[in-house]
């Protein structure tokens, strides 16, 4: 009986450790520009991650968004929509790689059908825009000036196959992951996983950081509910094992 209980406890511990590791993917990522962010979130689709800090004093949102484009010469984007969580009316930061050079642009998405109608001036003030590429991932860095007392924003993220000769993004795929890459980013009233102190690297994410999950696999929505197994859990485990005389 003692052996059976011991085996069940060990299996439960292994499961909890596995779940904890899965929830901490974004916290192990680091950036070459040494930016540090208060929070990070494993976004639910497209193997994407968001690191962010919200300064309530001046309503400034600083972000680092990371995702792999759908093709090597493709694009990635992260947007805020002041109206609803959809592409129409999205105020987008978009980065792409062409001839080994990373370019970042802004797009005010006004139409699905005709990308030539897209504007480049956003309804938000944005600055400190830059982008990096590493190991197939593109990271967008930027700061947003939000309206005073903003508590949450509609976020939309996306990846696509390439850019036209006019510098406009080619349409993204319309599969489940692409169509569901949206949601609400809670800026206040929650606790989130913190980004670690960064260290230098050739570009983008530090080599050795966890690779994105296989395409189509839905990761945990946020590290807010993740975390490490506490000391109290291990102490409780010791007590249980001691009562079973397994030591």
C-alpha positions as CSV (number, residue, x, y, z in Angstrom):
1,X,0.0,0.0,0.0
2,X,2.8,2.4,0.9
3,X,4.6,1.6,-2.4
4,X,1.3,2.4,-4.3
5,X,0.8,5.7,-2.5
6,X,4.4,6.6,-3.1
7,X,4.1,5.9,-6.8
8,X,0.9,8.0,-7.1
9,X,2.5,11.0,-5.3
10,X,5.6,10.9,-7.6
11,X,3.4,10.8,-10.7
12,X,1.4,13.7,-9.4
13,X,4.6,15.7,-8.8
14,X,5.9,14.9,-12.3
15,X,2.6,16.1,-13.8
16,X,2.7,19.4,-11.9
17,X,6.3,20.0,-12.8
18,X,5.5,19.4,-16.5
19,X,2.6,21.8,-16.4
20,X,4.6,24.5,-14.6
21,X,7.4,24.2,-17.2
22,X,4.9,24.6,-20.1
23,X,3.5,27.8,-18.5
24,X,6.9,29.5,-18.3
25,X,8.0,29.6,-21.9
26,X,8.1,33.3,-22.4
27,X,9.9,34.0,-19.1
28,X,13.0,32.3,-20.4
29,X,13.3,34.6,-23.5
30,X,15.8,37.4,-23.6
31,X,16.5,40.3,-25.9
32,X,19.7,41.8,-27.3
33,X,18.6,45.4,-26.7
34,X,18.5,44.6,-22.9
35,X,14.9,45.6,-22.6
36,X,13.2,44.3,-19.5
37,X,9.5,43.9,-19.2
38,X,7.3,43.5,-16.1
39,X,5.0,40.9,-17.7
40,X,5.0,38.3,-20.4
41,X,2.3,36.2,-22.0
42,X,2.4,33.0,-24.1
43,X,-0.3,33.9,-26.7
44,X,-2.7,31.2,-27.6
45,X,-2.1,30.9,-31.4
46,X,0.6,31.2,-34.0
47,X,3.5,30.4,-31.6
48,X,3.6,34.0,-30.5
49,X,4.7,35.7,-27.3
50,X,4.1,39.2,-25.8
51,X,6.3,40.9,-23.3
52,X,5.0,44.1,-21.9
53,X,5.1,46.9,-19.3
54,X,2.3,49.4,-18.6
55,X,3.3,52.7,-16.9
56,X,0.1,54.0,-15.3
57,X,1.7,57.3,-14.6
58,X,1.8,58.3,-18.2
59,X,-0.3,55.6,-19.8
60,X,2.6,54.2,-21.8
61,X,2.6,50.6,-22.9
62,X,6.0,49.1,-23.9
63,X,5.9,45.8,-25.8
64,X,8.1,43.2,-27.4
65,X,6.1,40.9,-29.7
66,X,7.7,37.7,-31.0
67,X,6.4,35.2,-33.7
68,X,7.7,33.3,-36.7
69,X,6.3,34.5,-40.0
70,X,4.5,31.9,-42.1
71,X,7.3,32.0,-44.7
72,X,11.0,33.1,-44.5
73,X,10.2,36.4,-46.3
74,X,7.0,36.9,-44.5
75,X,5.7,39.3,-41.9
76,X,4.5,39.4,-38.3
77,X,2.3,42.0,-36.6
78,X,0.8,43.1,-33.3
79,X,-2.1,45.5,-33.1
80,X,-4.3,47.4,-30.8
81,X,-7.9,47.8,-31.9
82,X,-9.7,50.7,-30.1
83,X,-13.1,49.4,-31.3
84,X,-13.2,45.6,-31.0
85,X,-10.9,42.5,-31.2
86,X,-10.8,42.3,-35.0
87,X,-8.6,43.3,-37.9
88,X,-10.8,46.0,-39.2
89,X,-9.8,49.2,-37.4
90,X,-6.7,47.6,-36.0
91,X,-3.7,49.9,-35.4
92,X,-0.9,47.6,-36.3
93,X,2.9,47.4,-36.0
94,X,4.2,45.1,-38.7
95,X,7.7,43.8,-39.4
96,X,9.1,41.8,-42.2
97,X,12.4,40.6,-43.6
98,X,13.6,41.4,-47.1
99,X,17.1,40.7,-48.4
100,X,18.4,40.1,-44.8
101,X,17.0,43.5,-43.6
102,X,14.2,43.8,-41.1
103,X,11.8,46.6,-41.7
104,X,9.0,47.8,-39.3
105,X,5.9,49.7,-40.5
106,X,2.6,51.0,-39.2
107,X,-0.8,50.2,-40.7
108,X,-4.2,51.5,-40.0
109,X,-6.3,48.5,-41.2
110,X,-9.5,49.8,-42.8
111,X,-10.4,47.0,-45.2
112,X,-9.9,43.3,-45.7
113,X,-10.2,43.3,-49.4
114,X,-8.0,46.0,-50.7
115,X,-4.7,46.5,-48.9
116,X,-4.0,49.7,-50.9
117,X,-6.7,51.4,-48.8
118,X,-4.6,50.8,-45.6
119,X,-3.2,54.0,-44.0
120,X,0.1,54.2,-42.3
121,X,-0.7,56.8,-39.7
122,X,-2.0,55.3,-36.4
123,X,-4.6,56.7,-34.1
124,X,-2.1,56.1,-31.3
125,X,1.2,57.8,-30.8
126,X,4.0,55.2,-31.1
127,X,7.7,55.5,-30.8
128,X,11.0,53.6,-30.2
129,X,10.0,51.2,-33.0
130,X,12.5,48.5,-33.9
131,X,12.6,44.9,-35.0
132,X,15.0,42.0,-34.9
133,X,15.2,38.5,-36.4
134,X,16.7,35.4,-34.8
135,X,16.4,31.8,-35.6
136,X,13.2,32.2,-37.8
137,X,11.5,34.5,-35.3
138,X,10.8,38.3,-35.7
139,X,10.5,40.5,-32.6
140,X,8.8,43.9,-32.7
141,X,9.7,46.5,-30.1
142,X,7.7,49.6,-29.5
143,X,5.9,52.0,-27.1
144,X,2.3,53.1,-27.2
145,X,0.7,56.2,-25.7
146,X,-2.8,55.0,-24.5
147,X,-5.7,57.2,-23.3
148,X,-5.5,58.0,-19.6
149,X,-6.8,55.3,-17.2
150,X,-6.8,52.6,-19.8
151,X,-7.3,49.2,-18.0
152,X,-7.4,46.9,-21.0
153,X,-6.9,46.8,-24.8
154,X,-8.1,44.6,-27.6
155,X,-5.0,42.9,-29.1
156,X,-4.7,41.2,-32.4
157,X,-1.6,39.4,-33.6
158,X,-0.9,37.9,-37.0
159,X,1.7,36.4,-39.4
160,X,1.8,36.4,-43.2
161,X,3.7,35.1,-46.2
162,X,5.3,38.2,-47.7
163,X,5.2,41.9,-48.8
164,X,4.1,43.3,-52.2
165,X,6.3,45.6,-54.3
166,X,4.4,48.5,-52.8
167,X,5.4,47.5,-49.3
168,X,1.9,46.2,-48.3
169,X,1.5,42.9,-46.6
170,X,0.1,39.9,-48.5
171,X,-3.0,38.3,-47.0
172,X,-2.5,35.9,-44.2
173,X,-4.0,32.4,-44.2
174,X,-7.5,31.9,-42.9
175,X,-7.0,28.8,-40.8
176,X,-8.1,28.3,-37.2
177,X,-5.0,29.7,-35.7
178,X,-5.0,32.9,-37.8
179,X,-8.7,33.6,-37.3
180,X,-8.4,33.2,-33.5
181,X,-5.3,35.3,-33.0
182,X,-7.0,38.0,-31.0
183,X,-8.2,38.7,-27.5
184,X,-8.1,41.2,-24.6
185,X,-4.9,42.3,-22.8
186,X,-5.6,43.1,-19.2
187,X,-3.3,45.9,-18.2
188,X,-4.4,46.4,-14.6
189,X,-5.5,44.2,-11.8
190,X,-3.6,41.0,-12.6
191,X,-0.2,39.5,-12.0
192,X,1.8,38.3,-14.9
193,X,5.0,36.3,-15.5
194,X,8.0,38.7,-15.4
195,X,10.6,38.8,-18.1
196,X,14.0,37.9,-16.9
197,X,17.0,40.1,-17.0
198,X,18.3,40.0,-20.6
199,X,21.8,39.1,-21.8
200,X,23.7,39.9,-25.1
201,X,23.1,37.7,-28.2
202,X,23.8,38.1,-31.9
203,X,20.2,39.1,-32.6
204,X,16.7,38.8,-31.3
205,X,16.1,36.0,-28.8
206,X,19.0,34.4,-27.0
207,X,20.1,31.1,-28.5
208,X,18.9,28.2,-26.4
209,X,15.6,29.8,-25.5
210,X,12.7,27.4,-25.9
211,X,11.7,27.0,-29.5
212,X,8.1,27.8,-30.4
213,X,5.6,25.0,-30.1
214,X,4.7,23.1,-33.3
215,X,2.4,24.9,-35.7
216,X,-1.2,24.5,-34.8
217,X,-0.6,23.6,-31.1
218,X,-2.4,25.8,-28.7
219,X,-0.2,26.9,-25.8
220,X,-1.2,28.2,-22.4
221,X,-2.9,31.6,-22.8
222,X,-0.8,33.4,-20.2
223,X,1.9,32.9,-17.6
224,X,-0.3,34.8,-15.1
225,X,-1.7,31.5,-13.8
226,X,1.6,29.7,-14.2
227,X,4.4,29.8,-11.8
228,X,6.7,27.6,-9.9
229,X,5.8,24.9,-7.5
230,X,6.2,26.4,-4.1
231,X,8.3,25.3,-1.2
232,X,5.2,24.6,0.7
233,X,4.2,21.9,-1.8
234,X,7.6,20.1,-1.3
235,X,7.3,20.3,2.5
236,X,3.8,18.8,2.3
237,X,5.2,16.0,0.0
238,X,8.0,15.3,2.6
239,X,5.3,15.0,5.3
240,X,3.2,12.6,3.2
241,X,6.2,10.4,2.3
242,X,7.3,10.4,5.9
243,X,3.9,9.2,7.1
244,X,4.1,6.3,4.6
245,X,7.5,5.3,6.0
246,X,9.1,5.4,2.5
247,X,12.3,7.1,3.5
